[in-house]
Amino acid sequence: MLHRRRVDKWMPLKESEAIVLRSYPLGEGDRLVSFLDRQAGRVRGVARGARLPKSRFGSTLEVLAYIQIWYFERETRELVRINQCELLESFLDVQSDYPSGVCLALISEVTEAVLGEREAADAQFRLVLLTARAIRKHGASPVALAYFTVWTARLGGWLGPLDRCGRCSRPIVNESLFSFPGFAELYCMNCREIGMKEISKEGLKVGTQALSGTLERLFQLNPSAEASREILSYGLDILEQHIEKKLLSRKMLEGRGTG
Ligand SMILES: [Zn+2]
């Protein structure tokens, strides 16, 4: 299993908690897996024989599977060798509902795109897990996705205050704000510029509540789907601007009218 080469020094077996972000078929029966290691951040590796019948990996490599993972690193190579996985929590049951599956796809696509390789991202790890669990509990909910999106933008350092004008610094309560799609900066109605998109006071309230409390608390406040979608859309525009591409799962989401 483990071929030692002269130039490739193998590091000791590493054990960690991880969340599977994506996996792709590789070669005859292998899988290339992108996962979020709780300590190490986003890592890519090869799971040998994962597509063969009776593979020892079983369903541990499905999207957003929460796993215990053991892998080998090599000093000179980017890809790790995945040795073993044990399932801690599966989201296969959530995938069986199409709209919920699209939500999970959005979570994994966004996380994969925003995180740099091997940058510690424990907060994003916890965010992914709690959002996926909320989708299991509440179904395909724009509330859960709005929470996930504003927090992802906040953790990335790309989100400004949602309750102050970015130009005149006036505190904003019960007023709409305006922004250019993809840009975080929000202007009040006096400072707004042509081409800016309005975000209603209800939408801003969902965003502010998301950033100041837990996801369960946000659900208890029962924000409207419309206001949640508004702030979700604002957040996704910022993320897409930052990653410089359109999210495929966002198209699926908006096509189904769940987001
Ligand atoms: Zn202003």
py3Dmol code that shows the C-alpha trace and the ligand (Angstrom):
import py3Dmol

protein = """\
ATOM      1  CA  MET A   1       0.000   0.000   0.000  1.00  0.00           C
ATOM      2  CA  LEU A   2       2.701   2.418   0.982  1.00  0.00           C
ATOM      3  CA  HIS A   3       5.445   2.844  -1.591  1.00  0.00           C
ATOM      4  CA  ARG A   4       8.446   4.635  -0.209  1.00  0.00           C
ATOM      5  CA  ARG A   5      10.361   6.589  -2.790  1.00  0.00           C
ATOM      6  CA  ARG A   6      13.754   8.147  -2.497  1.00  0.00           C
ATOM      7  CA  VAL A   7      12.579  11.712  -3.155  1.00  0.00           C
ATOM      8  CA  ASP A   8       9.262  11.452  -1.375  1.00  0.00           C
ATOM      9  CA  LYS A   9       9.539  11.410   2.338  1.00  0.00           C
ATOM     10  CA  TRP A  10       6.377  10.172   4.000  1.00  0.00           C
ATOM     11  CA  MET A  11       5.224  11.922   7.089  1.00  0.00           C
ATOM     12  CA  PRO A  12       3.662  10.019   9.995  1.00  0.00           C
ATOM     13  CA  LEU A  13       0.000   8.990   9.739  1.00  0.00           C
ATOM     14  CA  LYS A  14      -2.228  11.891  10.660  1.00  0.00           C
ATOM     15  CA  GLU A  15      -5.598  11.580  12.359  1.00  0.00           C
ATOM     16  CA  SER A  16      -8.225  14.291  12.358  1.00  0.00           C
ATOM     17  CA  GLU A  17     -11.889  15.141  12.170  1.00  0.00           C
ATOM     18  CA  ALA A  18     -12.920  16.247   8.693  1.00  0.00           C
ATOM     19  CA  ILE A  19     -15.852  17.157   6.481  1.00  0.00           C
ATOM     20  CA  VAL A  20     -15.877  15.914   2.896  1.00  0.00           C
ATOM     21  CA  LEU A  21     -16.378  18.832   0.521  1.00  0.00           C
ATOM     22  CA  ARG A  22     -16.197  17.122  -2.852  1.00  0.00           C
ATOM     23  CA  SER A  23     -14.933  14.003  -4.476  1.00  0.00           C
ATOM     24  CA  TYR A  24     -14.150  13.189  -8.070  1.00  0.00           C
ATOM     25  CA  PRO A  25     -13.499   9.884  -9.854  1.00  0.00           C
ATOM     26  CA  LEU A  26      -9.806   9.339 -10.456  1.00  0.00           C
ATOM     27  CA  GLY A  27      -8.173   6.647 -12.602  1.00  0.00           C
ATOM     28  CA  GLU A  28      -9.657   3.150 -12.569  1.00  0.00           C
ATOM     29  CA  GLY A  29     -11.247   3.008  -9.164  1.00  0.00           C
ATOM     30  CA  ASP A  30      -9.886   5.809  -7.038  1.00  0.00           C
ATOM     31  CA  ARG A  31     -11.332   9.058  -5.792  1.00  0.00           C
ATOM     32  CA  LEU A  32      -9.813  12.469  -5.500  1.00  0.00           C
ATOM     33  CA  VAL A  33     -11.257  13.958  -2.341  1.00  0.00           C
ATOM     34  CA  SER A  34     -11.309  17.536  -1.148  1.00  0.00           C
ATOM     35  CA  PHE A  35     -11.940  17.684   2.590  1.00  0.00           C
ATOM     36  CA  LEU A  36     -11.904  20.185   5.400  1.00  0.00           C
ATOM     37  CA  ASP A  37      -9.564  18.966   8.120  1.00  0.00           C
ATOM     38  CA  ARG A  38     -10.628  20.525  11.392  1.00  0.00           C
ATOM     39  CA  GLN A  39      -7.054  21.515  12.261  1.00  0.00           C
ATOM     40  CA  ALA A  40      -5.232  21.701   8.952  1.00  0.00           C
ATOM     41  CA  GLY A  41      -7.913  23.354   6.786  1.00  0.00           C
ATOM     42  CA  ARG A  42      -8.783  22.367   3.236  1.00  0.00           C
ATOM     43  CA  VAL A  43      -6.752  19.412   1.989  1.00  0.00           C
ATOM     44  CA  ARG A  44      -6.921  17.261  -1.140  1.00  0.00           C
ATOM     45  CA  GLY A  45      -6.084  13.612  -1.206  1.00  0.00           C
ATOM     46  CA  VAL A  46      -6.458  10.315  -3.016  1.00  0.00           C
ATOM     47  CA  ALA A  47      -8.598   7.475  -1.707  1.00  0.00           C
ATOM     48  CA  ARG A  48      -7.296   4.375  -3.438  1.00  0.00           C
ATOM     49  CA  GLY A  49      -9.927   1.920  -4.589  1.00  0.00           C
ATOM     50  CA  ALA A  50     -12.782   4.050  -3.261  1.00  0.00           C
ATOM     51  CA  ARG A  51     -14.920   3.383  -6.345  1.00  0.00           C
ATOM     52  CA  LEU A  52     -14.398  -0.368  -6.329  1.00  0.00           C
ATOM     53  CA  PRO A  53     -17.149  -2.655  -5.037  1.00  0.00           C
ATOM     54  CA  LYS A  54     -16.869  -3.328  -1.308  1.00  0.00           C
ATOM     55  CA  SER A  55     -14.454  -0.447  -0.895  1.00  0.00           C
ATOM     56  CA  ARG A  56     -13.331   0.038   2.689  1.00  0.00           C
ATOM     57  CA  PHE A  57     -14.319   3.684   2.348  1.00  0.00           C
ATOM     58  CA  GLY A  58     -18.016   2.792   2.053  1.00  0.00           C
ATOM     59  CA  SER A  59     -20.129   5.962   2.172  1.00  0.00           C
ATOM     60  CA  THR A  60     -17.560   7.980   4.110  1.00  0.00           C
ATOM     61  CA  LEU A  61     -16.700  10.130   1.088  1.00  0.00           C
ATOM     62  CA  GLU A  62     -20.181  11.454   0.303  1.00  0.00           C
ATOM     63  CA  VAL A  63     -20.730  15.227   0.248  1.00  0.00           C
ATOM     64  CA  LEU A  64     -20.513  16.800   3.712  1.00  0.00           C
ATOM     65  CA  ALA A  65     -19.900  13.463   5.436  1.00  0.00           C
ATOM     66  CA  TYR A  66     -18.465  14.228   8.869  1.00  0.00           C
ATOM     67  CA  ILE A  67     -15.658  11.752   9.344  1.00  0.00           C
ATOM     68  CA  GLN A  68     -12.643  10.719  11.314  1.00  0.00           C
ATOM     69  CA  ILE A  69      -9.844  10.553   8.779  1.00  0.00           C
ATOM     70  CA  TRP A  70      -6.352   9.045   8.766  1.00  0.00           C
ATOM     71  CA  TYR A  71      -3.961  10.124   6.046  1.00  0.00           C
ATOM     72  CA  PHE A  72      -0.338  10.285   4.993  1.00  0.00           C
ATOM     73  CA  GLU A  73       1.328  13.428   3.742  1.00  0.00           C
ATOM     74  CA  ARG A  74       4.402  13.690   1.595  1.00  0.00           C
ATOM     75  CA  GLU A  75       6.825  16.525   1.906  1.00  0.00           C
ATOM     76  CA  THR A  76       7.063  17.153  -1.802  1.00  0.00           C
ATOM     77  CA  ARG A  77       3.483  16.633  -2.911  1.00  0.00           C
ATOM     78  CA  GLU A  78       0.261  18.458  -2.551  1.00  0.00           C
ATOM     79  CA  LEU A  79      -2.029  15.404  -2.521  1.00  0.00           C
ATOM     80  CA  VAL A  80      -2.213  13.305   0.612  1.00  0.00           C
ATOM     81  CA  ARG A  81      -2.903   9.574   0.664  1.00  0.00           C
ATOM     82  CA  ILE A  82      -6.116   8.812   2.502  1.00  0.00           C
ATOM     83  CA  ASN A  83      -5.631   5.649   4.502  1.00  0.00           C
ATOM     84  CA  GLN A  84      -8.869   5.212   6.387  1.00  0.00           C
ATOM     85  CA  CYS A  85     -12.137   6.989   7.204  1.00  0.00           C
ATOM     86  CA  GLU A  86     -14.818   6.369   9.773  1.00  0.00           C
ATOM     87  CA  LEU A  87     -18.218   7.961   9.504  1.00  0.00           C
ATOM     88  CA  LEU A  88     -19.182  10.198  12.434  1.00  0.00           C
ATOM     89  CA  GLU A  89     -22.291  11.684  10.805  1.00  0.00           C
ATOM     90  CA  SER A  90     -23.756  11.192   7.363  1.00  0.00           C
ATOM     91  CA  PHE A  91     -25.920  13.636   5.426  1.00  0.00           C
ATOM     92  CA  LEU A  92     -27.002  11.075   2.833  1.00  0.00           C
ATOM     93  CA  ASP A  93     -30.519  11.155   4.280  1.00  0.00           C
ATOM     94  CA  VAL A  94     -30.655  14.919   3.656  1.00  0.00           C
ATOM     95  CA  GLN A  95     -29.456  14.422   0.058  1.00  0.00           C
ATOM     96  CA  SER A  96     -32.486  12.257  -0.708  1.00  0.00           C
ATOM     97  CA  ASP A  97     -34.630  15.412  -0.651  1.00  0.00           C
ATOM     98  CA  TYR A  98     -33.651  17.308  -3.811  1.00  0.00           C
ATOM     99  CA  PRO A  99     -34.004  20.932  -2.563  1.00  0.00           C
ATOM    100  CA  SER A 100     -32.134  20.045   0.649  1.00  0.00           C
ATOM    101  CA  GLY A 101     -29.443  18.350  -1.436  1.00  0.00           C
ATOM    102  CA  VAL A 102     -29.026  21.583  -3.428  1.00  0.00           C
ATOM    103  CA  CYS A 103     -28.534  23.475  -0.147  1.00  0.00           C
ATOM    104  CA  LEU A 104     -25.812  21.019   0.894  1.00  0.00           C
ATOM    105  CA  ALA A 105     -24.213  21.413  -2.536  1.00  0.00           C
ATOM    106  CA  LEU A 106     -24.125  25.183  -2.027  1.00  0.00           C
ATOM    107  CA  ILE A 107     -22.486  24.802   1.390  1.00  0.00           C
ATOM    108  CA  SER A 108     -19.787  22.513   0.025  1.00  0.00           C
ATOM    109  CA  GLU A 109     -19.189  24.534  -3.153  1.00  0.00           C
ATOM    110  CA  VAL A 110     -18.881  27.824  -1.262  1.00  0.00           C
ATOM    111  CA  THR A 111     -16.612  26.359   1.421  1.00  0.00           C
ATOM    112  CA  GLU A 112     -14.370  24.716  -1.143  1.00  0.00           C
ATOM    113  CA  ALA A 113     -14.115  27.964  -3.111  1.00  0.00           C
ATOM    114  CA  VAL A 114     -13.501  30.448  -0.298  1.00  0.00           C
ATOM    115  CA  LEU A 115     -10.926  28.554   1.743  1.00  0.00           C
ATOM    116  CA  GLY A 116      -7.289  28.594   0.814  1.00  0.00           C
ATOM    117  CA  GLU A 117      -5.505  25.263   0.818  1.00  0.00           C
ATOM    118  CA  ARG A 118      -4.254  24.306   4.299  1.00  0.00           C
ATOM    119  CA  GLU A 119      -5.379  27.402   6.115  1.00  0.00           C
ATOM    120  CA  ALA A 120      -6.835  26.538   9.507  1.00  0.00           C
ATOM    121  CA  ALA A 121     -10.584  27.128   9.388  1.00  0.00           C
ATOM    122  CA  ASP A 122     -12.157  25.767  12.547  1.00  0.00           C
ATOM    123  CA  ALA A 123     -14.942  28.391  12.554  1.00  0.00           C
ATOM    124  CA  GLN A 124     -15.914  27.510   8.972  1.00  0.00           C
ATOM    125  CA  PHE A 125     -15.811  23.821   9.955  1.00  0.00           C
ATOM    126  CA  ARG A 126     -18.337  24.426  12.729  1.00  0.00           C
ATOM    127  CA  LEU A 127     -20.450  26.647  10.466  1.00  0.00           C
ATOM    128  CA  VAL A 128     -20.683  23.943   7.778  1.00  0.00           C
ATOM    129  CA  LEU A 129     -21.690  21.312  10.294  1.00  0.00           C
ATOM    130  CA  LEU A 130     -24.331  23.373  12.072  1.00  0.00           C
ATOM    131  CA  THR A 131     -25.843  24.591   8.790  1.00  0.00           C
ATOM    132  CA  ALA A 132     -26.052  21.053   7.393  1.00  0.00           C
ATOM    133  CA  ARG A 133     -27.739  19.902  10.606  1.00  0.00           C
ATOM    134  CA  ALA A 134     -30.211  22.804  10.401  1.00  0.00           C
ATOM    135  CA  ILE A 135     -31.098  21.778   6.847  1.00  0.00           C
ATOM    136  CA  ARG A 136     -31.737  18.250   8.059  1.00  0.00           C
ATOM    137  CA  LYS A 137     -34.032  19.656  10.744  1.00  0.00           C
ATOM    138  CA  HIS A 138     -35.765  22.492   8.860  1.00  0.00           C
ATOM    139  CA  GLY A 139     -35.486  21.382   5.211  1.00  0.00           C
ATOM    140  CA  ALA A 140     -34.281  23.571   2.327  1.00  0.00           C
ATOM    141  CA  SER A 141     -34.437  26.847   4.181  1.00  0.00           C
ATOM    142  CA  PRO A 142     -33.272  30.256   2.952  1.00  0.00           C
ATOM    143  CA  VAL A 143     -32.878  31.172   6.656  1.00  0.00           C
ATOM    144  CA  ALA A 144     -30.153  28.547   7.130  1.00  0.00           C
ATOM    145  CA  LEU A 145     -28.448  29.513   3.878  1.00  0.00           C
ATOM    146  CA  ALA A 146     -28.614  33.233   4.696  1.00  0.00           C
ATOM    147  CA  TYR A 147     -26.952  32.520   8.046  1.00  0.00           C
ATOM    148  CA  PHE A 148     -24.291  30.369   6.393  1.00  0.00           C
ATOM    149  CA  THR A 149     -23.599  32.944   3.692  1.00  0.00           C
ATOM    150  CA  VAL A 150     -23.292  36.058   5.848  1.00  0.00           C
ATOM    151  CA  TRP A 151     -21.087  34.175   8.309  1.00  0.00           C
ATOM    152  CA  THR A 152     -18.876  32.813   5.534  1.00  0.00           C
ATOM    153  CA  ALA A 153     -18.476  36.367   4.204  1.00  0.00           C
ATOM    154  CA  ARG A 154     -17.802  37.663   7.722  1.00  0.00           C
ATOM    155  CA  LEU A 155     -15.195  34.945   8.457  1.00  0.00           C
ATOM    156  CA  GLY A 156     -13.524  35.751   5.152  1.00  0.00           C
ATOM    157  CA  GLY A 157     -13.309  39.400   6.236  1.00  0.00           C
ATOM    158  CA  TRP A 158     -15.407  40.546   3.282  1.00  0.00           C
ATOM    159  CA  LEU A 159     -18.472  41.823   5.092  1.00  0.00           C
ATOM    160  CA  GLY A 160     -18.835  45.312   6.503  1.00  0.00           C
ATOM    161  CA  PRO A 161     -21.373  46.564   9.049  1.00  0.00           C
ATOM    162  CA  LEU A 162     -25.004  46.081   8.040  1.00  0.00           C
ATOM    163  CA  ASP A 163     -26.294  48.911  10.234  1.00  0.00           C
ATOM    164  CA  ARG A 164     -24.261  51.929   9.148  1.00  0.00           C
ATOM    165  CA  CYS A 165     -23.828  53.891   5.938  1.00  0.00           C
ATOM    166  CA  GLY A 166     -20.429  53.159   4.409  1.00  0.00           C
ATOM    167  CA  ARG A 167     -20.084  56.736   3.178  1.00  0.00           C
ATOM    168  CA  CYS A 168     -21.558  59.128   5.756  1.00  0.00           C
ATOM    169  CA  SER A 169     -21.272  56.616   8.659  1.00  0.00           C
ATOM    170  CA  ARG A 170     -24.835  57.369   9.750  1.00  0.00           C
ATOM    171  CA  PRO A 171     -26.275  54.549  11.908  1.00  0.00           C
ATOM    172  CA  ILE A 172     -29.162  52.911  10.084  1.00  0.00           C
ATOM    173  CA  VAL A 173     -32.261  51.600  11.838  1.00  0.00           C
ATOM    174  CA  ASN A 174     -35.429  50.660   9.968  1.00  0.00           C
ATOM    175  CA  GLU A 175     -34.169  51.926   6.616  1.00  0.00           C
ATOM    176  CA  SER A 176     -33.089  50.291   3.396  1.00  0.00           C
ATOM    177  CA  LEU A 177     -29.441  50.355   2.352  1.00  0.00           C
ATOM    178  CA  PHE A 178     -27.974  50.167  -1.131  1.00  0.00           C
ATOM    179  CA  SER A 179     -24.972  48.433  -2.674  1.00  0.00           C
ATOM    180  CA  PHE A 180     -23.424  47.551  -5.988  1.00  0.00           C
ATOM    181  CA  PRO A 181     -24.006  43.788  -6.452  1.00  0.00           C
ATOM    182  CA  GLY A 182     -20.898  41.938  -5.279  1.00  0.00           C
ATOM    183  CA  PHE A 183     -19.624  44.787  -3.143  1.00  0.00           C
ATOM    184  CA  ALA A 184     -20.116  44.692   0.610  1.00  0.00           C
ATOM    185  CA  GLU A 185     -20.207  48.433   1.160  1.00  0.00           C
ATOM    186  CA  LEU A 186     -23.698  49.701   1.922  1.00  0.00           C
ATOM    187  CA  TYR A 187     -24.856  53.262   1.370  1.00  0.00           C
ATOM    188  CA  CYS A 188     -27.858  55.028   2.811  1.00  0.00           C
ATOM    189  CA  MET A 189     -30.579  56.522   0.647  1.00  0.00           C
ATOM    190  CA  ASN A 190     -28.899  59.954   0.710  1.00  0.00           C
ATOM    191  CA  CYS A 191     -25.528  58.590  -0.381  1.00  0.00           C
ATOM    192  CA  ARG A 192     -26.720  55.907  -2.813  1.00  0.00           C
ATOM    193  CA  GLU A 193     -25.407  55.889  -6.350  1.00  0.00           C
ATOM    194  CA  ILE A 194     -27.034  54.997  -9.651  1.00  0.00           C
ATOM    195  CA  GLY A 195     -26.897  51.248 -10.282  1.00  0.00           C
ATOM    196  CA  MET A 196     -26.967  50.284  -6.609  1.00  0.00           C
ATOM    197  CA  LYS A 197     -29.371  47.581  -5.515  1.00  0.00           C
ATOM    198  CA  GLU A 198     -31.679  48.069  -2.570  1.00  0.00           C
ATOM    199  CA  ILE A 199     -31.603  45.797   0.450  1.00  0.00           C
ATOM    200  CA  SER A 200     -34.747  46.242   2.493  1.00  0.00           C
ATOM    201  CA  LYS A 201     -34.748  46.905   6.219  1.00  0.00           C
ATOM    202  CA  GLU A 202     -36.215  43.407   6.690  1.00  0.00           C
ATOM    203  CA  GLY A 203     -33.332  41.840   4.772  1.00  0.00           C
ATOM    204  CA  LEU A 204     -30.784  43.842   6.758  1.00  0.00           C
ATOM    205  CA  LYS A 205     -32.468  42.778   9.978  1.00  0.00           C
ATOM    206  CA  VAL A 206     -32.053  39.090   9.078  1.00  0.00           C
ATOM    207  CA  GLY A 207     -28.371  39.730   8.379  1.00  0.00           C
ATOM    208  CA  THR A 208     -27.842  41.620  11.636  1.00  0.00           C
ATOM    209  CA  GLN A 209     -29.671  38.953  13.631  1.00  0.00           C
ATOM    210  CA  ALA A 210     -27.650  36.205  11.926  1.00  0.00           C
ATOM    211  CA  LEU A 211     -24.388  37.900  12.885  1.00  0.00           C
ATOM    212  CA  SER A 212     -25.411  38.557  16.480  1.00  0.00           C
ATOM    213  CA  GLY A 213     -26.795  35.170  17.499  1.00  0.00           C
ATOM    214  CA  THR A 214     -26.981  31.468  16.831  1.00  0.00           C
ATOM    215  CA  LEU A 215     -28.760  29.843  13.905  1.00  0.00           C
ATOM    216  CA  GLU A 216     -31.351  28.303  16.218  1.00  0.00           C
ATOM    217  CA  ARG A 217     -32.073  31.765  17.612  1.00  0.00           C
ATOM    218  CA  LEU A 218     -32.514  33.078  14.068  1.00  0.00           C
ATOM    219  CA  PHE A 219     -35.040  30.320  13.360  1.00  0.00           C
ATOM    220  CA  GLN A 220     -36.930  31.242  16.547  1.00  0.00           C
ATOM    221  CA  LEU A 221     -37.211  34.832  15.311  1.00  0.00           C
ATOM    222  CA  ASN A 222     -38.913  33.328  12.265  1.00  0.00           C
ATOM    223  CA  PRO A 223     -37.759  35.757   9.557  1.00  0.00           C
ATOM    224  CA  SER A 224     -39.661  35.741   6.280  1.00  0.00           C
ATOM    225  CA  ALA A 225     -38.326  33.666   3.396  1.00  0.00           C
ATOM    226  CA  GLU A 226     -38.311  36.799   1.248  1.00  0.00           C
ATOM    227  CA  ALA A 227     -36.113  38.818   3.629  1.00  0.00           C
ATOM    228  CA  SER A 228     -33.826  35.802   4.119  1.00  0.00           C
ATOM    229  CA  ARG A 229     -33.439  35.409   0.348  1.00  0.00           C
ATOM    230  CA  GLU A 230     -32.612  39.084   0.014  1.00  0.00           C
ATOM    231  CA  ILE A 231     -29.677  38.922   2.419  1.00  0.00           C
ATOM    232  CA  LEU A 232     -28.688  35.512   1.042  1.00  0.00           C
ATOM    233  CA  SER A 233     -28.495  37.030  -2.415  1.00  0.00           C
ATOM    234  CA  TYR A 234     -26.439  39.995  -1.122  1.00  0.00           C
ATOM    235  CA  GLY A 235     -24.025  37.575   0.586  1.00  0.00           C
ATOM    236  CA  LEU A 236     -23.722  35.240  -2.405  1.00  0.00           C
ATOM    237  CA  ASP A 237     -22.998  38.210  -4.699  1.00  0.00           C
ATOM    238  CA  ILE A 238     -20.105  39.160  -2.395  1.00  0.00           C
ATOM    239  CA  LEU A 239     -18.779  35.597  -2.308  1.00  0.00           C
ATOM    240  CA  GLU A 240     -18.998  35.237  -6.090  1.00  0.00           C
ATOM    241  CA  GLN A 241     -17.210  38.539  -6.539  1.00  0.00           C
ATOM    242  CA  HIS A 242     -14.462  37.364  -4.224  1.00  0.00           C
ATOM    243  CA  ILE A 243     -13.964  33.908  -5.764  1.00  0.00           C
ATOM    244  CA  GLU A 244     -14.303  35.434  -9.251  1.00  0.00           C
ATOM    245  CA  LYS A 245     -16.773  32.872 -10.512  1.00  0.00           C
ATOM    246  CA  LYS A 246     -20.440  32.010 -10.491  1.00  0.00           C
ATOM    247  CA  LEU A 247     -21.582  29.270  -8.145  1.00  0.00           C
ATOM    248  CA  LEU A 248     -23.168  26.358 -10.016  1.00  0.00           C
ATOM    249  CA  SER A 249     -25.268  25.363  -7.024  1.00  0.00           C
ATOM    250  CA  ARG A 250     -26.651  28.901  -6.797  1.00  0.00           C
ATOM    251  CA  LYS A 251     -28.115  28.487 -10.285  1.00  0.00           C
ATOM    252  CA  MET A 252     -29.691  25.212  -9.183  1.00  0.00           C
ATOM    253  CA  LEU A 253     -31.000  26.845  -6.025  1.00  0.00           C
ATOM    254  CA  GLU A 254     -32.551  29.816  -7.788  1.00  0.00           C
ATOM    255  CA  GLY A 255     -33.891  27.581 -10.560  1.00  0.00           C
ATOM    256  CA  ARG A 256     -35.861  25.648  -7.965  1.00  0.00           C
ATOM    257  CA  GLY A 257     -37.029  28.782  -6.191  1.00  0.00           C
ATOM    258  CA  THR A 258     -35.704  27.657  -2.803  1.00  0.00           C
ATOM    259  CA  GLY A 259     -33.204  30.455  -2.520  1.00  0.00           C
TER     260      GLY A 259
END
"""
ligand_1 = """\
1
ZN
Zn -24.984 57.868 3.952
"""
view = py3Dmol.view(width=600, height=400)
view.addModel(protein, "pdb")
view.setStyle({"model": 0}, {"cartoon": {"style": "trace"}})
view.addModel(ligand_1, "xyz")
view.setStyle({"model": 1}, {"stick": {}})
view.zoomTo()
view.show()
